[in-house]
Amino acid sequence: MRTGNSVTLTDAYSNGILSKEIPTELGRLQALERMLDPVAHEVLGDLRPEPGWRCLDMGAGAGSIAYWLAERCPSGRVVAADIDPRHLDPGRAAPLEVATVDLTREDFSRNSFDLVHTRALLAHLPQRDELVRKAVTWLRPGGHLVVGEFYILPLDDAHPALRTGVRTLAQLMGEQGTDVYWARRVPALLKAAGLTGIQVRLTPLTIGIGEPVDEFWRRSFEQYLPILRRRGTVPGTTLDELTKMLDDSSAADLCWFFVTASGRAPEAPARTS
Ligand SMILES: C[S@@+](CC[C@H](N)C(=O)[O-])C[C@H]1O[C@@H](n2cnc3c(N)ncnc32)[C@H](O)[C@@H]1O
């Protein structure tokens, strides 16, 4: 790994609404894991990770995917890379390496991983397209890239509280560098970066019909709504309604998809004698 001298937090992760300085952020990340790990396990399991694989989890967060890979690749290497790795436990499994890395500034060697996974990270980073292209260079021939991101469905016909609340949230995140609509472009980016066998899986995240999705949104709203309240750009009554939606099945709404796209680096051409 080539590393720079310093690590600089992007806005959303230093003082923004995703900062690990916020005491509720760890619980929110763990709720995200409970919501999305089943689909990640299916997608990654279908790739049949081998014991000796070298894997990278970009923006490993609270670590569940890196730990899962470390169990399956005991004689390989699993790099859990995060700009702020305070919630990652390097002692969890032998092949695990926790790396404090700003992925927007630092690089890995070409052909150094059999599998690169990233979830709920790239949409937050303005360098997202470039990072996909960089991640492809880190794959060995035949190696796999898996990218997972949220996609907000059109809000025009959503419950009015959700429409206003989520639009404002998307705007706030946009000001911190997030593109909540980026997931839509990921398959095209994987293709343009030269990957083959591209697959896309959509997971509906319906708000208001139960756990584990509601727990994630409840925790997210608890963290975000005070920030929206302080900004005063959304009426307080709308914010109250947004919280109540989680307990009101008549307001259930298929508001988000989670997009998991994967592709494979081309195999090296066969040698001719
Ligand atoms: C929303 S969390 C997702 C965590 C994990 N991938 C998951 O899905 O459970 C995004 C993670 O990316 C990390 N991150 C943000 N910017 C980063 C950067 N420039 N380089 C490396 N990691 C970064 C954050 O610290 C955070 O842990």
The ligand as an ORCA input file, in Angstrom:
! r2SCAN-3c Opt
* xyz 0 1
  C     -21.670      4.917      6.065
  S     -20.227      4.143      6.633
  C     -20.398      2.508      5.913
  C     -19.600      1.479      6.661
  C     -19.546      0.078      6.040
  N     -19.019      0.108      4.697
  C     -20.894     -0.582      6.037
  O     -21.568     -0.561      5.011
  O     -21.285     -1.153      7.073
  C     -18.898      4.818      5.661
  C     -17.525      4.556      6.235
  O     -16.550      5.074      5.326
  C     -15.534      5.754      6.052
  N     -14.933      6.799      5.184
  C     -15.461      8.013      4.875
  N     -14.636      8.708      4.070
  C     -13.573      7.907      3.846
  C     -12.373      8.061      3.102
  N     -12.115      9.189      2.415
  N     -11.473      7.053      3.116
  C     -11.719      5.915      3.828
  N     -12.835      5.717      4.544
  C     -13.763      6.698      4.564
  C     -16.268      6.332      7.260
  O     -15.353      6.590      8.324
  C     -17.271      5.219      7.566
  O     -16.735      4.276      8.474
*
